[in-house]
């Protein structure tokens, strides 16, 4: 049985540096439209958001008596960046997988992977002309995780990066199908 748990809303009101506007998000940004490689590696609000998600995973696995290998953590845009960071640093048990759609890796200088997540598979999808998350940032994220998960990660095919011809920030139908299939494969492969 597959159950979906959605977090409605956001953790906090965030801001874009140099702008008066505020938005619902997981952490503050210095640039927006597009978010680029100049974005800080550890933006304000990120640490508390990661702790919040770790607590949610603990709560779900305890209250639903669910093996963490049956949990796939995913997100869109900032949520995708958060899913990668929170997923790879979660120490309470191996996760079933991590998905980021139109996101990026925030700690590109040194991707931290908790020991129990050593073999956790990650899927990242991005648009080639996304107006919000720059393709250069997506490509730098790919290089960072492949570098820091090393040769073993490549041999085990732990990291999957797919780029789709789209200008919009949101995914198209073919991308959603790829993500859905990837998630289903995590469970068919025997993750719980």
Buried (B, 14 or more C-beta within 10 A) or exposed (E): EEEEEEEEEBBBEBBBEEEEEEBEBBBBBBBBEBBBBEBBEEBBBBEEBBEBBBEBBBEBBEEEEBEBBBBBBBBBBBBBBBBBBBBBBBEBBBBBBBBBBBBBBBBBEEBEBBEBBBEBBBBBBBBEBBEBBBBEBBBBBBEBBBEBBEEEBEEEEBBBBBBBEBEEBBBEEEBEEBBEEBBEEBBEEEBE
